[in-house]
Amino acid sequence: MTKTITLDGKTIPFTDGQTIMQAATAAGEYIPHLCHHPEFTPHGSCKLCTVKVNGRNCSACTFPAAEGQDVINNSQELTDDRKKITQMLFVEGNHFCPSCEKTGNCQLQAVAYYLNMLDDHFPLFYPHREMDASHPDVLIDHNRCIFCTLCVRASREQDGKDVFGIVGRGINKNLAVNSASGKLKDTDLDKNDKAAHICPTGAILIKRTGYQVPIGQRIYDHHEINEVTLLSENHHGE
Amino acid sequence: MEHFVQHLCQQHHFQTNHLLAILRAVQARYLHIPEAAIEQLADLLSIPRTQILGVVEFYSFLHLQPRGHYDILISDSITDHMLGKHAIMAYLAERLQVAVGAVRADGVVSLDNTSCTGLCDQGPAGLVNGLPLTQLDNSKIDQIAGLVNTQTPLVDWPSELFAVRDNIQQTGLLLNQPITKGEALQATFALGTSATLAEIDQSGLRGRGGAGFKTAMKWRFCSEEAETTRYVVCNADEGEPGTFKDRVLLNSYADQVFEGMTVAAAIIGAKQGFIYLRGEYLFLFEPLQAVLQNRRNAGLLGNNILGQVVDFDIEICLGAGAYICGEESALIESLEGKMGIPRNRPPYPVTQGYLGKPTVVNNVETFLAAAAIAVHGGDWFAEIGTDKSKGTKILSISGDCARPGIYEVPFGSTVQSVLDVCGADDVLGVQIGGPSGTFIANDELQRKLAFEDLATGGSFIVFNESRNILDIVNNFTHFFAHESCGFCTPCRVGTSLLKKQLDKIIEGHGSAGDVVALEELCQLVKNYSHCGLGQTAANPILSTLERYPELYQAQLKKISYEPGFDLDAALETARRMANRNDAGAHLAQIGEDHD
C-alpha cells in the first residue's frame, strides 16, 4: 500500500526513507530551496525550505516524510518569512545583480523574484570579502557566497576531492580552499569538476565563459525557478 | 615543532576524533596554530586542511595569530559588568600597556574579552592561559601586572589569585547527603539494572540542563537500540551565562557524578563514557583525572566493575570556548573533533550519537541525581517537588544579592522564596535560566521554578532597581551574535541583525517603525533557527519588550525615518576624491519632513 502525506491539502505518496522535499519534488510540488540539491547529502542550513509539519516548522530537505503528516508549504506566512530569509542572504554578502555575470542564471536572484522580494529590507552588512582569481579556469568571488556548502559536498561526494570547506564561526564564516597558500590555483580543482559548476550564485564562475548568453536570454529571464527546478530535479526523485 | 606535533599525534593514536585536544596542545605550546602545524596534521591525520582550519576558526580559544605568553581574558558576562568589569578592564589595559583584543608589541601579554567564565558569584573574573582569576580588583591587577612584566612563570604566581570558592549556600535533598563511593553501583547491581531503571522512572527525574526530557525514557530508548556499541556522555559544557553549579558539583561531588554515569552505562550497556568539560574549567581537569584514577583503583571503573560483567571507563574531553557545544548534538560533533555545529534531527543522539552510535547525553546534575536515586529509590526523590517537576533544582545565584552562590531548592519554590534566602531586596527583576531563558519583572515574583512555569537550567541572576534593563538586553543580544555557530541563515544573519537593530534603538537612532521591525525580526529568528541557540536568542528582547514596551519606545526619535548609518560620513571618500567640501557636498542625517 502506498504511504501518503498531505501537502497543502493534497495527498501525495512517499516511500520510506524519502524526505518531505523528495516526496514533494516527485509529486511535482516545488518547495523553495538553495542549499539543497538532489545529488548530494541534504544539509538543511539555508532554511528556505521550511515547511509546517503538523504545525511545527521543519526543514523539508532533511525531515523524513512519515504517514499522517499534514504539511503546509504554500501560505502567506511562509512566503513572507522565506522572503525575509532570502533578504538576510542578500544583506549578509555583497550581491549587486546588475553587475554580476550570473544574473538571470542565479538561483538566489530567481528565488528572490519567486518570493516577490522587492528590496533588501534589512540594513546591508557590506562585508569586506576577497576575490580569488588565481586559478587558470575558475574564479571565486567570496562576496556572493551564501555558505550553502554545495561546492563542498560536490567536491567530496562526486569529484572525490576535498577542494572546499566552510570554516569559522557565526557571521565570520567563510569559504576556504584546501591548499597551503589558501589559493584556488594550488588545489586540485579542475574546471570540469562538478564543484566548479554547482554554485547557486555567482560565487564560483568558470573563466572565459562570461556573457556568452546575453542577458535577457538566460534561464530565469523566461522561466520561474519553480518550473525550472521541478523539471531538472524531478528525475532525481524517481 | 615537527617533532612535537608528530609525538602529539602518536599520543593520540592518530585519531581525528582527538583533533580538538591536539589543537589545544599546539595552541598551549606555540600560542597559536602555526600554518606548518596545520599542514603536518592534515598529513598525519589524513584529513583535509580545511577541516583543521574550520576547527581552529570555530573555537574562541584557538588562534591563527600568536597570542601573548600570558593570554588574559576577562569575562564579559552581565554579572561581571555589574561587579565593575568595565573599570577593571580599562585598568588592566593601562597597567599592561596593551589594548583590548591586542597582543603587546613584545609578545609577552595579550588581552581580550571572553564569554561567561562560570565564576559569576566571584567576579569580576577572567582567565590567564586558561586558569581562573577571581574577584579582580585594582590591587590584584597591580599584582598581576607585576608578575607579567617580570615574566614570572604561572606556577610561581600566588595561589590566592586562582582561588575558586564553591559558595554552597543552601543544601537540600541531594547535597545534604552525598552517596558514599560505590554505593549507587552496589545498589544497582543488587536490585538489577531494569529495576534500577524503573526506580529512575518512578522518581520522575527530568534532564537538569533545562530542556527537561525524562531521563529514564532517554536511557530506555538508547538501551533498546539494535546497535550494541553505545556511549554515555556527561555534558559539562556549562556555558549559559550565570550558570556555575556544574563547576561546584565537579569540584566537590565528582565521584557521585561519575557514579551516575557508570549506573547509566550499566543500564544501557555502554563501555565508554565521556565528560565534555568546557575549556573555561581547565583547572578541574587534573583533579577530575585523579578522581577517575581513584575510581579505577577501587574497581569502580574499568573491567568487571565490582566483580560484575560490566566494563566501563570515562575519558575527559576539553572544549575550547564555544557556547553552542552545550547543545547535545553540537557537543557530540565537538567530541568527534569537529566544529560544534548542531546536527539535523532526527536521528536523535539516542539512536545515532557519538560516531553514529546510540548515545545518552545528560547534564552533570542529572547524573548526580540518578546516582542518589539508585541508592535511595524513586519515591524518595518524587516526594519533593511538583506534579511534573520532581525533586530539587540546584541554582547558581548571582547578581544583586547578599549571598551569591549555590542553592538547592525544591522544584515549585517561588522566585520570592529564593530571593529571601539569598538576601535580595529592591529587586527590579530576575533573569531565570540565563539569557536563553526569561526575564521576569518584580510583579511576578510569586511565579514558580518548575517545568510547569519557569523551566531553568539553574541560572538565576538578580537585578536591583539601579540596573538598566536595556544594558542587560544589549549584553545578552551581543552574546548570542558572538556565539551563533553560523550554520543556518536565520541565526547566523539574524543574531547579527538583532544586535544592529537593538544598538540602533539604544543609541537613539531608532524611529517610529523600529521597535515593530525589531519584534518581527525576533519572531523570524525564533521560529526558523536550526537549534535552541537561535530559537532562544531573541528571548532577552522579547521578554523585556513584552514587560517594558515603554522603555523601548522612549528611545525612539519623533521622526518617521532615520537611516541606519551616518549619511554624511558615508560621503567622506567622495568629498576627498572630488576635492569638495562645500555645503552641497554634505547631507543632513534627518531630512526635512515631506507631507
Interface residues (C-beta under 8 A of the other chain):
Chain A: P42 G44 S45 C46 K47 L48 T50 N57 S59 T62 P64 D81 K84 I85 M88 L89 V91 E92 F122 P123 F125 I146 F147 D162 F164 G165 I166 V167 G168 R169 G170 I171 N172 K173 A176 V177 N178 S179 A180
Chain B: E35 E39 P48 R49 T50 Q51 L53 G54 V56 E57 F58 Y59 A322 M339 N344 P346 A481 H482 E483 S484 C485 G486 F487 C488 T489 P490 R492 V493 G494 T495 S496 L497 K500 L521 L524 N527 Y528 S529 H530 G564 F565
